[in-house]
């Protein structure tokens, strides 16, 4: 019985900590308001400082010194679920309606570039947040054993050097990605009752806090064979985030005491016991390859099409190491994720209404990487359709870019409820996201 309790607790806790990986899963492509307004189809244009994110080779064609500061505000209306979960009642057969808490998080970005007059060389520095995540369900929700709340707060530093081959009108660039991430998460693990009873018993509360700082690299190419046509390619490498931090488990029931190796005979229903341990894991953030072509049929109109592959198959499993011997049963228990590599397609354009005002619009289709077998309340992901509009107001020394994007997640129905491990659900998730972007660029 004790071994069964230990295994059930591990399986209950690991899906919650898997949301560390979902920080990687939730990549925020909206890192510049100009690009965002065009559905993030910007790899071939890459003609403002946010090129450092979309295609760093674009800074080879920028003039003088330019600085851009902006932010994407992501308003996440509550994800909704209708169906059953292992904790929804009556042995996981009672339908429930759950709604995640509304949330807002901000992904700021700062870009600075400088082109030398004495040589076709440019340098740049980007500071942004590529993999933020926030998700929170009520403490009493039917998902509480999988996730109560999670927050992932990353910051990425990207120093870059670019070189321009004037005879070929070709720019190339390379840089580093130095990522620091702070992660917090809470769950309420449960354990299944005796076989055939379809019952569940709470064990206590689990909290995880961790940080990591690791390095990857990026490269880009931009080529303008003729004035009206440009091609772009950008690659960002994998980053192995070696996360370390602390785990806190508060046993609140006899089953919880058994998990940490304490006898239950001397405990009452009011007993509590806390165990603290260092914890570590490695998460491999995916690589990505973006390809784009931009066409300017007239001086006023620009159209671009991009395709981007993200290597989510790096998220194949998740495994944690707890150093406290009281939590040793949690070790050597990998959690299978089996994410898939996917492509994202983007199309966008802008029209110069006047000399100082551009109107923009775009569309993006983003394929979901998470298979039905591992989908859950941590990130109820699905194929996404994104529609965006925006405008740019500018003169020779200043520009203000504004954008709005609505992302619709296709309704996702799964049937992966597992009463033995108290994981998964049978039902449908619905989600939509609204994003607002603004950036100011100054040219010196």
C-alpha positions as semicolon CSV with decimal commas, in nm:
position;residue;x (nm);y (nm);z (nm)
1;X;0,000;0,000;0,000
2;X;0,284;0,237;0,084
3;X;0,447;0,186;-0,258
4;X;0,115;0,252;-0,429
5;X;0,074;0,574;-0,234
6;X;0,425;0,688;-0,323
7;X;0,376;0,621;-0,692
8;X;0,039;0,797;-0,696
9;X;0,183;1,099;-0,523
10;X;0,467;1,121;-0,772
11;X;0,230;1,100;-1,066
12;X;0,009;1,365;-0,908
13;X;0,294;1,606;-0,844
14;X;0,486;1,569;-1,170
15;X;0,209;1,697;-1,398
16;X;0,205;2,012;-1,191
17;X;0,579;2,054;-1,220
18;X;0,556;1,976;-1,588
19;X;0,428;2,331;-1,623
20;X;0,792;2,431;-1,598
21;X;0,817;2,285;-1,943
22;X;0,510;2,473;-2,050
23;X;0,702;2,794;-1,995
24;X;0,891;2,671;-2,296
25;X;0,562;2,558;-2,450
26;X;0,408;2,898;-2,441
27;X;0,640;3,090;-2,669
28;X;0,543;3,455;-2,707
29;X;0,619;3,560;-3,066
30;X;0,480;3,909;-3,009
31;X;0,808;4,088;-2,931
32;X;0,755;4,406;-3,132
33;X;0,439;4,604;-3,204
34;X;0,518;4,661;-3,572
35;X;0,566;4,291;-3,639
36;X;0,274;4,192;-3,416
37;X;0,036;4,409;-3,621
38;X;0,140;4,210;-3,929
39;X;0,079;3,870;-3,772
40;X;0,449;3,849;-3,676
41;X;0,538;3,807;-4,045
42;X;0,861;4,004;-4,014
43;X;1,158;3,773;-4,080
44;X;1,228;3,918;-4,425
45;X;1,148;4,284;-4,346
46;X;1,323;4,304;-4,007
47;X;1,364;4,679;-4,049
48;X;1,340;4,813;-3,694
49;X;1,535;4,726;-3,375
50;X;1,298;4,438;-3,291
51;X;1,476;4,259;-3,575
52;X;1,704;4,135;-3,298
53;X;1,425;3,891;-3,209
54;X;1,268;3,823;-3,549
55;X;1,586;3,815;-3,761
56;X;1,905;3,968;-3,616
57;X;2,057;4,014;-3,964
58;X;1,810;4,298;-4,017
59;X;2,015;4,529;-3,793
60;X;2,292;4,525;-4,055
61;X;2,071;4,758;-4,265
62;X;1,969;4,999;-3,987
63;X;2,132;5,342;-3,977
64;X;2,300;5,514;-3,684
65;X;2,189;5,436;-3,331
66;X;1,834;5,327;-3,263
67;X;1,660;5,240;-2,938
68;X;1,318;5,082;-2,900
69;X;1,119;5,011;-2,586
70;X;0,782;4,844;-2,579
71;X;0,560;4,585;-2,422
72;X;0,300;4,325;-2,504
73;X;0,013;4,308;-2,258
74;X;-0,146;3,965;-2,267
75;X;-0,498;3,954;-2,128
76;X;-0,596;3,593;-2,076
77;X;-0,971;3,544;-2,029
78;X;-1,051;3,235;-1,827
79;X;-0,995;2,902;-1,995
80;X;-1,314;2,700;-1,964
81;X;-1,358;2,327;-1,921
82;X;-1,671;2,114;-1,939
83;X;-1,647;1,744;-1,861
84;X;-1,513;1,513;-1,594
85;X;-1,184;1,476;-1,406
86;X;-1,065;1,219;-1,150
87;X;-1,166;1,465;-0,874
88;X;-1,494;1,584;-1,024
89;X;-1,700;1,359;-0,796
90;X;-1,872;1,020;-0,790
91;X;-1,560;0,835;-0,899
92;X;-1,476;1,088;-1,169
93;X;-1,811;1,053;-1,346
94;X;-1,986;1,375;-1,240
95;X;-1,965;1,648;-1,508
96;X;-1,826;1,980;-1,391
97;X;-1,770;2,328;-1,531
98;X;-1,436;2,484;-1,437
99;X;-1,308;2,828;-1,524
100;X;-0,951;2,940;-1,476
101;X;-0,895;3,276;-1,311
102;X;-0,854;3,580;-1,535
103;X;-0,495;3,686;-1,567
104;X;-0,279;3,957;-1,720
105;X;0,091;3,938;-1,772
106;X;0,329;4,177;-1,941
107;X;0,614;4,085;-2,175
108;X;0,837;4,395;-2,200
109;X;1,112;4,435;-2,459
110;X;1,408;4,670;-2,502
111;X;1,618;4,683;-2,819
112;X;1,927;4,896;-2,889
113;X;2,128;4,888;-3,213
114;X;2,427;5,078;-3,348
115;X;2,577;5,079;-3,698
116;X;2,936;5,195;-3,742
117;X;3,005;5,451;-4,013
118;X;3,362;5,331;-4,070
119;X;3,270;4,966;-4,138
120;X;2,965;4,762;-4,246
121;X;2,927;4,632;-3,892
122;X;2,633;4,667;-3,652
123;X;2,588;4,563;-3,293
124;X;2,278;4,525;-3,082
125;X;2,137;4,422;-2,747
126;X;1,788;4,284;-2,684
127;X;1,624;4,232;-2,346
128;X;1,289;4,057;-2,364
129;X;1,072;3,775;-2,229
130;X;1,015;3,489;-2,472
131;X;0,862;3,216;-2,253
132;X;0,635;3,369;-1,985
133;X;0,344;3,173;-1,841
134;X;0,067;3,236;-1,588
135;X;-0,219;2,998;-1,511
136;X;-0,434;2,974;-1,199
137;X;-0,734;2,760;-1,109
138;X;-0,939;2,781;-0,789
139;X;-0,786;2,595;-0,496
140;X;-1,098;2,378;-0,479
141;X;-1,119;2,307;-0,853
142;X;-1,139;1,957;-0,995
143;X;-0,786;2,015;-1,130
144;X;-0,628;2,096;-0,793
145;X;-0,419;1,778;-0,782
146;X;-0,268;1,867;-1,121
147;X;-0,230;2,244;-1,083
148;X;-0,348;2,521;-0,855
149;X;-0,130;2,801;-0,988
150;X;0,193;2,856;-1,174
151;X;0,403;3,158;-1,270
152;X;0,706;3,153;-1,498
153;X;0,901;3,479;-1,524
154;X;1,187;3,462;-1,775
155;X;1,417;3,735;-1,906
156;X;1,641;3,694;-2,211
157;X;1,955;3,896;-2,288
158;X;2,072;3,887;-2,649
159;X;2,401;4,056;-2,751
160;X;2,439;4,045;-3,130
161;X;2,689;4,135;-3,404
162;X;2,590;4,178;-3,771
163;X;2,792;4,229;-4,091
164;X;2,670;4,371;-4,423
165;X;2,809;4,267;-4,764
166;X;2,725;4,578;-4,963
167;X;2,811;4,429;-5,304
168;X;2,550;4,157;-5,252
169;X;2,306;4,358;-5,039
170;X;2,334;4,077;-4,787
171;X;2,338;4,090;-4,407
172;X;2,440;3,815;-4,165
173;X;2,433;3,811;-3,786
174;X;2,505;3,596;-3,483
175;X;2,442;3,639;-3,112
176;X;2,392;3,478;-2,774
177;X;2,071;3,408;-2,583
178;X;2,130;3,434;-2,207
179;X;1,807;3,327;-2,036
180;X;1,726;3,360;-1,667
181;X;1,398;3,215;-1,541
182;X;1,210;3,219;-1,208
183;X;0,943;2,953;-1,159
184;X;0,681;2,901;-0,885
185;X;0,406;2,639;-0,870
186;X;0,155;2,489;-0,625
187;X;-0,054;2,171;-0,636
188;X;-0,263;1,959;-0,397
189;X;-0,163;1,597;-0,473
190;X;-0,415;1,318;-0,416
191;X;-0,390;0,940;-0,406
192;X;-0,626;0,683;-0,552
193;X;-0,812;0,451;-0,319
194;X;-0,828;0,076;-0,342
195;X;-0,861;-0,077;-0,687
196;X;-1,218;-0,068;-0,813
197;X;-1,338;0,199;-0,568
198;X;-1,277;0,498;-0,798
199;X;-1,203;0,708;-0,490
200;X;-0,937;0,969;-0,412
201;X;-0,775;1,094;-0,092
202;X;-0,585;1,417;-0,044
203;X;-0,222;1,397;0,071
204;X;-0,133;1,760;0,137
205;X;0,011;2,059;-0,046
206;X;0,318;2,076;-0,270
207;X;0,505;2,392;-0,370
208;X;0,806;2,428;-0,599
209;X;1,031;2,730;-0,651
210;X;1,327;2,729;-0,888
211;X;1,561;2,940;-1,098
212;X;1,796;2,881;-1,390
213;X;2,042;3,079;-1,601
214;X;2,173;2,921;-1,922
215;X;2,298;3,017;-2,267
216;X;2,204;2,945;-2,628
217;X;2,279;3,115;-2,959
218;X;2,104;3,262;-3,261
219;X;2,188;3,356;-3,619
220;X;2,022;3,530;-3,910
221;X;2,046;3,619;-4,278
222;X;1,874;3,890;-4,480
223;X;1,915;3,933;-4,854
224;X;1,768;4,198;-5,084
225;X;1,844;4,085;-5,441
226;X;1,629;4,369;-5,580
227;X;1,475;4,671;-5,403
228;X;1,123;4,526;-5,408
229;X;1,210;4,179;-5,276
230;X;1,380;4,052;-4,962
231;X;1,440;3,711;-4,808
232;X;1,511;3,630;-4,446
233;X;1,613;3,331;-4,237
234;X;1,661;3,317;-3,860
235;X;1,762;3,035;-3,629
236;X;1,751;3,016;-3,250
237;X;1,919;2,723;-3,076
238;X;1,796;2,500;-2,798
239;X;1,871;2,614;-2,443
240;X;1,914;2,355;-2,168
241;X;1,771;2,520;-1,858
242;X;1,925;2,354;-1,552
243;X;1,665;2,447;-1,293
244;X;1,742;2,423;-0,924
245;X;1,542;2,536;-0,624
246;X;1,338;2,416;-0,330
247;X;1,039;2,189;-0,282
248;X;0,796;2,212;0,011
249;X;0,555;1,932;0,089
250;X;0,301;1,978;0,369
251;X;0,149;1,645;0,473
252;X;-0,207;1,699;0,597
253;X;-0,348;1,344;0,606
254;X;-0,234;1,001;0,724
255;X;-0,168;0,908;0,360
256;X;0,049;1,218;0,330
257;X;0,246;1,116;0,638
258;X;0,299;0,771;0,488
259;X;0,443;0,931;0,172
260;X;0,723;1,096;0,369
261;X;0,798;0,783;0,571
262;X;0,635;0,886;0,897
263;X;0,412;0,654;1,098
264;X;0,047;0,752;1,110
265;X;-0,046;0,579;1,435
266;X;0,043;0,876;1,652
267;X;-0,111;1,139;1,425
268;X;-0,458;1,281;1,444
269;X;-0,676;1,426;1,170
270;X;-0,538;1,767;1,269
271;X;-0,170;1,676;1,232
272;X;0,055;1,858;0,989
273;X;0,416;1,794;0,893
274;X;0,635;1,987;0,648
275;X;0,926;1,849;0,447
276;X;1,169;2,074;0,262
277;X;1,414;1,961;-0,005
278;X;1,633;2,100;-0,277
279;X;1,512;1,994;-0,620
280;X;1,658;2,006;-0,970
281;X;1,565;1,923;-1,326
282;X;1,666;2,008;-1,683
283;X;1,426;2,155;-1,936
284;X;1,535;2,186;-2,300
285;X;1,379;2,492;-2,458
286;X;1,319;2,421;-2,828
287;X;1,513;2,547;-3,125
288;X;1,334;2,737;-3,401
289;X;1,388;2,815;-3,768
290;X;1,206;3,102;-3,937
291;X;1,193;3,166;-4,312
292;X;1,034;3,468;-4,477
293;X;0,987;3,653;-4,805
294;X;0,869;4,014;-4,837
295;X;0,746;4,176;-5,157
296;X;0,690;4,546;-5,217
297;X;0,489;4,577;-5,541
298;X;0,452;4,953;-5,491
299;X;0,623;5,213;-5,277
300;X;0,323;5,215;-5,042
301;X;0,239;4,846;-5,006
302;X;0,443;4,563;-4,848
303;X;0,335;4,200;-4,815
304;X;0,519;3,922;-4,631
305;X;0,479;3,549;-4,580
306;X;0,670;3,353;-4,312
307;X;0,694;2,993;-4,200
308;X;0,850;2,895;-3,868
309;X;0,933;2,550;-3,734
310;X;0,968;2,504;-3,357
311;X;1,141;2,191;-3,229
312;X;0,904;2,105;-2,946
313;X;1,017;1,741;-2,962
314;X;1,290;1,852;-2,720
315;X;1,010;1,823;-2,463
316;X;1,003;1,445;-2,455
317;X;1,007;1,386;-2,079
318;X;1,045;1,554;-1,742
319;X;1,230;1,415;-1,441
320;X;1,305;1,568;-1,100
321;X;1,570;1,495;-0,839
322;X;1,488;1,559;-0,472
323;X;1,784;1,559;-0,232
324;X;1,599;1,506;0,096
325;X;1,581;1,133;0,172
326;X;1,222;1,178;0,295
327;X;1,132;1,260;-0,066
328;X;1,362;1,000;-0,222
329;X;1,064;0,804;-0,357
330;X;0,997;1,094;-0,593
331;X;1,328;1,033;-0,775
332;X;1,382;0,829;-1,093
333;X;1,024;0,880;-1,206
334;X;1,033;1,037;-1,554
335;X;0,710;1,188;-1,684
336;X;0,649;1,133;-2,055
337;X;0,551;1,445;-2,252
338;X;0,598;1,346;-2,619
339;X;0,556;1,693;-2,767
340;X;0,590;1,724;-3,144
341;X;0,775;1,960;-3,378
342;X;0,526;2,195;-3,544
343;X;0,509;2,471;-3,805
344;X;0,356;2,817;-3,773
345;X;0,245;3,015;-4,080
346;X;0,219;3,393;-4,090
347;X;0,105;3,646;-4,347
348;X;0,089;4,021;-4,304
349;X;0,126;4,352;-4,474
350;X;0,132;4,727;-4,436
351;X;0,006;5,018;-4,644
352;X;0,154;5,366;-4,624
353;X;-0,161;5,576;-4,600
354;X;0,047;5,894;-4,577
355;X;0,416;5,978;-4,548
356;X;0,394;5,943;-4,170
357;X;0,117;5,686;-4,115
358;X;0,120;5,312;-4,193
359;X;-0,178;5,079;-4,155
360;X;-0,109;4,709;-4,087
361;X;-0,289;4,375;-4,063
362;X;-0,196;4,010;-4,038
363;X;-0,295;3,650;-3,974
364;X;-0,108;3,362;-3,807
365;X;-0,189;2,992;-3,781
366;X;0,001;2,813;-3,504
367;X;-0,014;2,435;-3,480
368;X;-0,033;2,289;-3,129
369;X;0,254;2,057;-3,022
370;X;0,086;1,874;-2,730
371;X;-0,068;1,530;-2,803
372;X;-0,406;1,433;-2,661
373;X;-0,241;1,185;-2,426
374;X;-0,055;1,455;-2,228
375;X;-0,287;1,755;-2,260
376;X;-0,418;1,896;-1,933
377;X;-0,521;2,197;-1,729
378;X;-0,165;2,328;-1,701
379;X;-0,175;2,449;-2,061
380;X;-0,496;2,354;-2,244
381;X;-0,331;2,416;-2,577
382;X;-0,479;2,369;-2,925
383;X;-0,438;2,492;-3,281
384;X;-0,456;2,871;-3,283
385;X;-0,584;3,131;-3,527
386;X;-0,453;3,484;-3,464
387;X;-0,581;3,802;-3,629
388;X;-0,405;4,136;-3,585
389;X;-0,430;4,501;-3,682
390;X;-0,220;4,807;-3,602
391;X;-0,064;5,128;-3,714
392;X;0,266;5,309;-3,715
393;X;0,317;5,684;-3,677
394;X;0,669;5,800;-3,763
395;X;0,905;6,068;-3,883
396;X;1,281;6,073;-3,943
397;X;1,369;6,044;-3,573
398;X;1,073;5,889;-3,395
399;X;0,809;5,619;-3,439
400;X;0,514;5,494;-3,236
401;X;0,376;5,151;-3,320
402;X;0,049;5,010;-3,185
403;X;-0,103;4,664;-3,233
404;X;-0,394;4,447;-3,126
405;X;-0,419;4,070;-3,172
406;X;-0,701;3,827;-3,098
407;X;-0,601;3,461;-3,070
408;X;-0,870;3,196;-3,088
409;X;-0,784;2,848;-2,960
410;X;-0,978;2,581;-3,147
411;X;-1,198;2,391;-2,898
412;X;-0,994;2,096;-2,772
413;X;-1,171;1,774;-2,668
414;X;-0,967;1,501;-2,499
415;X;-1,043;1,167;-2,335
416;X;-0,737;1,086;-2,129
417;X;-0,885;1,057;-1,779
418;X;-0,697;0,802;-1,568
419;X;-0,852;0,707;-1,235
420;X;-0,554;0,491;-1,134
421;X;-0,312;0,784;-1,139
422;X;-0,579;1,058;-1,097
423;X;-0,460;1,234;-1,412
424;X;-0,620;1,370;-1,726
425;X;-0,979;1,454;-1,806
426;X;-1,265;1,370;-2,040
427;X;-1,408;1,689;-2,180
428;X;-1,356;2,007;-2,378
429;X;-1,136;2,312;-2,319
430;X;-1,216;2,654;-2,465
431;X;-0,976;2,950;-2,463
432;X;-0,921;3,290;-2,624
433;X;-0,647;3,547;-2,570
434;X;-0,631;3,921;-2,636
435;X;-0,295;4,095;-2,682
436;X;-0,212;4,464;-2,694
437;X;0,129;4,587;-2,808
438;X;0,299;4,925;-2,813
439;X;0,654;5,035;-2,880
440;X;0,843;5,361;-2,919
441;X;1,157;5,385;-3,131
442;X;1,402;5,673;-3,132
443;X;1,674;5,719;-3,397
444;X;1,988;5,915;-3,311
